[in-house]
Amino acid sequence: MTLLVAMTGWHVEDWRERFQGLLPELPVAVLGEPFDRRAVHYVASWKHPEGSLAGLPNLAAIFSLGAGVDHLFADKRLPDVPIARVVDPDLTTRMSEYVVLHCLMLLRQQRRYDRQQLAKSWDDDRNQPAARSVRVGIMGLGELGLDAARKLQVMGFDVAGWSRSPKSVEGLPSFAGAEGMAAFLARTDILVSLLPLTPETRGVLNAELFAGLARDGRLGGPFLINAGRGGLQVEADIVAALEAGTLKGATLDVFESEPLPAESPLWSHPAVTVTPHNAAMSEPEAIATLIATQIRRLQAGEPLEHIVDPAKGY
């Protein structure tokens, strides 16, 4: 049995060393070097080249090296085997840190005070709304969304959630599906997107959605925070909504094209905060340990955890 590490954009030797240390009994091969394709039972992937996993006759499972799995489904020749995603408490905590940080930045108007600091002058309006009067709507009620919702509630925000299918979460108002979207948006001052990227969610953060957000909130207009996937947003619509006042501001950690092109207006727009897709960067050692644990489960005849539903794409 062999574990194949198949990735682009990351330092593959670091991952080989991690896995070899955690699974000393298992040979670790690297895509791009000679290996016996018949021996490969497991693949750890991050944006592997399309078709590179075809022709592995004994493949038993594929493990995503990141929180998302859309990079796997981009491969139209992906083998039909179980796929496991990363569910890491460290990653979840880091995402919640990001969401809470930027909700608080919007609540306490920090960007405005940054501009005043540069101008060396405070204006006369120093009022601050209370967190309880600001409505946060979280799109995506998986592990990440639920944890962020709970931590925002601790800070006092009025939080609700939306998901594709109905979910019942004690103490959290929730909406679902197309039929619940309008009511969800109408009570949202800060929209937080933590959705997975699927064919159904691609481009969902668009002009039509922004037009449905609340106009009567304490922040003077609605804000967008997207820390999910860049393919969820239509960036031309975000810029147009900011110019029209449909959105008051946006905080974006992900983009349609990454790295964000230098010519993008998002870099310099005064109402936009951009961060370098690092909202939830888990420790590589933690991810490797999770995958090693999963492989040992399979070898012991136990079922995989956190299996992806290919029909849903997450």
DAHUNOR-V876132 format. One record per residue. N is the residue number from 0. SS is DSSP state (@ for helix, = for strand, . for the rest). Layout:
n->N ss->SS
n->N ss->SS
This chain:
n->0 ss->.
n->1 ss->=
n->2 ss->=
n->3 ss->=
n->4 ss->=
n->5 ss->=
n->6 ss->=
n->7 ss->.
n->8 ss->.
n->9 ss->.
n->10 ss->.
n->11 ss->@
n->12 ss->@
n->13 ss->@
n->14 ss->@
n->15 ss->@
n->16 ss->@
n->17 ss->@
n->18 ss->@
n->19 ss->@
n->20 ss->@
n->21 ss->@
n->22 ss->.
n->23 ss->.
n->24 ss->.
n->25 ss->.
n->26 ss->=
n->27 ss->=
n->28 ss->=
n->29 ss->=
n->30 ss->.
n->31 ss->.
n->32 ss->.
n->33 ss->.
n->34 ss->.
n->35 ss->.
n->36 ss->@
n->37 ss->@
n->38 ss->@
n->39 ss->=
n->40 ss->=
n->41 ss->=
n->42 ss->=
n->43 ss->=
n->44 ss->=
n->45 ss->=
n->46 ss->.
n->47 ss->.
n->48 ss->.
n->49 ss->.
n->50 ss->.
n->51 ss->.
n->52 ss->.
n->53 ss->.
n->54 ss->.
n->55 ss->.
n->56 ss->.
n->57 ss->.
n->58 ss->.
n->59 ss->.
n->60 ss->=
n->61 ss->=
n->62 ss->=
n->63 ss->=
n->64 ss->.
n->65 ss->.
n->66 ss->.
n->67 ss->.
n->68 ss->.
n->69 ss->@
n->70 ss->@
n->71 ss->@
n->72 ss->@
n->73 ss->.
n->74 ss->.
n->75 ss->.
n->76 ss->.
n->77 ss->.
n->78 ss->.
n->79 ss->.
n->80 ss->.
n->81 ss->=
n->82 ss->=
n->83 ss->=
n->84 ss->.
n->85 ss->.
n->86 ss->.
n->87 ss->.
n->88 ss->@
n->89 ss->@
n->90 ss->@
n->91 ss->@
n->92 ss->@
n->93 ss->@
n->94 ss->@
n->95 ss->@
n->96 ss->@
n->97 ss->@
n->98 ss->@
n->99 ss->@
n->100 ss->@
n->101 ss->@
n->102 ss->@
n->103 ss->@
n->104 ss->@
n->105 ss->@
n->106 ss->@
n->107 ss->.
n->108 ss->.
n->109 ss->@
n->110 ss->@
n->111 ss->@
n->112 ss->@
n->113 ss->@
n->114 ss->@
n->115 ss->@
n->116 ss->@
n->117 ss->@
n->118 ss->@
n->119 ss->.
n->120 ss->.
n->121 ss->.
n->122 ss->.
n->123 ss->.
n->124 ss->.
n->125 ss->.
n->126 ss->.
n->127 ss->.
n->128 ss->.
n->129 ss->.
n->130 ss->@
n->131 ss->@
n->132 ss->@
n->133 ss->.
n->134 ss->=
n->135 ss->=
n->136 ss->=
n->137 ss->=
n->138 ss->=
n->139 ss->.
n->140 ss->.
n->141 ss->.
n->142 ss->@
n->143 ss->@
n->144 ss->@
n->145 ss->@
n->146 ss->@
n->147 ss->@
n->148 ss->@
n->149 ss->@
n->150 ss->@
n->151 ss->@
n->152 ss->@
n->153 ss->@
n->154 ss->.
n->155 ss->.
n->156 ss->.
n->157 ss->=
n->158 ss->=
n->159 ss->=
n->160 ss->=
n->161 ss->=
n->162 ss->=
n->163 ss->.
n->164 ss->.
n->165 ss->.
n->166 ss->.
n->167 ss->.
n->168 ss->=
n->169 ss->.
n->170 ss->.
n->171 ss->=
n->172 ss->=
n->173 ss->=
n->174 ss->=
n->175 ss->=
n->176 ss->@
n->177 ss->@
n->178 ss->@
n->179 ss->@
n->180 ss->@
n->181 ss->@
n->182 ss->@
n->183 ss->@
n->184 ss->@
n->185 ss->@
n->186 ss->.
n->187 ss->.
n->188 ss->.
n->189 ss->=
n->190 ss->=
n->191 ss->=
n->192 ss->=
n->193 ss->.
n->194 ss->.
n->195 ss->.
n->196 ss->.
n->197 ss->.
n->198 ss->.
n->199 ss->.
n->200 ss->.
n->201 ss->.
n->202 ss->.
n->203 ss->.
n->204 ss->=
n->205 ss->.
n->206 ss->@
n->207 ss->@
n->208 ss->@
n->209 ss->@
n->210 ss->@
n->211 ss->.
n->212 ss->.
n->213 ss->.
n->214 ss->.
n->215 ss->.
n->216 ss->.
n->217 ss->.
n->218 ss->.
n->219 ss->.
n->220 ss->.
n->221 ss->.
n->222 ss->=
n->223 ss->=
n->224 ss->=
n->225 ss->=
n->226 ss->.
n->227 ss->.
n->228 ss->.
n->229 ss->@
n->230 ss->@
n->231 ss->@
n->232 ss->=
n->233 ss->.
n->234 ss->@
n->235 ss->@
n->236 ss->@
n->237 ss->@
n->238 ss->@
n->239 ss->@
n->240 ss->@
n->241 ss->@
n->242 ss->@
n->243 ss->@
n->244 ss->.
n->245 ss->.
n->246 ss->.
n->247 ss->.
n->248 ss->=
n->249 ss->=
n->250 ss->=
n->251 ss->=
n->252 ss->.
n->253 ss->.
n->254 ss->.
n->255 ss->.
n->256 ss->.
n->257 ss->.
n->258 ss->.
n->259 ss->.
n->260 ss->.
n->261 ss->.
n->262 ss->.
n->263 ss->.
n->264 ss->.
n->265 ss->.
n->266 ss->.
n->267 ss->.
n->268 ss->.
n->269 ss->.
n->270 ss->.
n->271 ss->=
n->272 ss->=
n->273 ss->=
n->274 ss->.
n->275 ss->.
n->276 ss->.
n->277 ss->.
n->278 ss->.
n->279 ss->.
n->280 ss->.
n->281 ss->.
n->282 ss->.
n->283 ss->@
n->284 ss->@
n->285 ss->@
n->286 ss->@
n->287 ss->@
n->288 ss->@
n->289 ss->@
n->290 ss->@
n->291 ss->@
n->292 ss->@
n->293 ss->@
n->294 ss->@
n->295 ss->@
n->296 ss->@
n->297 ss->@
n->298 ss->@
n->299 ss->.
n->300 ss->.
n->301 ss->.
n->302 ss->.
n->303 ss->.
n->304 ss->.
n->305 ss->.
n->306 ss->=
n->307 ss->.
n->308 ss->.
n->309 ss->.
n->310 ss->.
n->311 ss->.
n->312 ss->.
n->313 ss->.
